[in-house]
């Protein structure tokens, strides 16, 4: 049996690319609706922790870039900063733990916005229907 890492490292043939393209096109609507449904649900705690870690990493990187833009740095500077950030794992974990409540709050705000949009749509449709009842 082929392992996943071996499966990924091999280059695809033209026929394999065409077949994957057809499969992707066929399942596009299903994947889009699933993505939309997932975006309306609350993210699990594990995803929130990952988000907090990313935010903490970004914060530490900003410290090393002196507030500059990390993406505009040359590759060698990026590599040096990455190494320095990797050495700061303990402080990264502490910052991530401090940022976790902020990330949870942001998630709650995101969900409340979604529910407001949903209730606004329901309100409009109910007004139209009640207006038609008069006739």
N, C-alpha and C positions, 0 to 999 in steps of 0.2 A: 504494500500500500504506500502511496506517495504521501510524504509529510507536507504540511501546509507551507513551510518555509521553502521546501524544494519546489513546490507547485508555483509559488510566487516568483521565484528567481528565474525561471525559464521564460524565454521570449515566446510570445504568441505567434502562431502562423497567421497568414491572411484569412484562412477559413475560420480559425478560432475567433479572430477579431470580428468577422462578419456575423458569426453565430451569436457572440456576446452582444453585438450591436442590436440584432433582432430581438434577443431576449430582453435587453434593456428597454427597447422601444415598446415591446409588448407589455411589460410590467410597469411602465412609467406612471400611468394613472393610479395604479394600486399603491405604488411607493409614495406618490405625491399625497394621496389621501391619508395614508398612514402617518406621513411626516406631519401633516396638518393636525391630525388627531393627537399625535404625541406632543405637539407644541402647546396644546390646550391643557395638558395634564401637568401636575406638579412633578418636578424633577426629583428623582430619588436622592437620598442623603449622600450616596457615593458620588453622584455627579456634582452635587453642590460642593463636596470636599475637593474634587478635582478643579472645579472653577475657582475655589478659594486658593488652591495651590498655584494655579496659573496667575492669579492676581498678585499673589505674594512674590512670585518669581519676577513678574513684570516690575513690581515696586523695587525689588533689589537691583534689577538691571538698570532702572532709572537712576538709582544711587550711584552706580558705577559709571554711567554715561554723563553724570553731572546734569541731569535733567534734559539731555539732548535726545534726539530721535535715534533709537537703536537700529531701525531699518535702513537709515541712511549711512551708517558706518561701513567702512570697508570690511571684507570678510575676515581679514586677520584680526582686526579689533573685535569683531563679533566673537571670534573663537576665543580670544583672551578673556573677554567678559563672561562667556559661557563657562570657562574653566573656573573663574573666580566665583561665579554663582554656585557652581557645583560644590565648591568647598564650604559654602555657607548653608549647608543642609539643615543644621539645627535651628539657625535663626529663621530660615525659610519656613520650617514647620511651625515655629512660634507665631510668625506673622500670619500664616495661613489659619491657625486656630483663632487669632484675633479677628481675622477678616470673615470668618465663617458666619457670625451673626449678621454682618452686613450683606453677605451673599444671600442668606435666608430671607432677609428683609426685601432685597431686590426681587427675589423670586415671588414673594407675596405680592409686591407691587405689580409685577408682570401679570400674575394671575388675576388680580383685581381689575386691571385694565381689560383683560380678555373677557371677564364676566360682565363688565360694564358695557362693552361693545355688544355682547350677546343679548343683554337685557334691552339695550337700545333698539336692536333689530326686532326683538319680540314686541316691544312697545309700539313701533311703527306699524307692524303688520296687524296688530290687534286693533289699532285705531281705524285702519282701512276696512277691516272686516266689520267693526261695529257701525261704521258709516253706511255700509251696504245693507245692514239689517233694517234700516229705516225705510228702504224701498220695498 
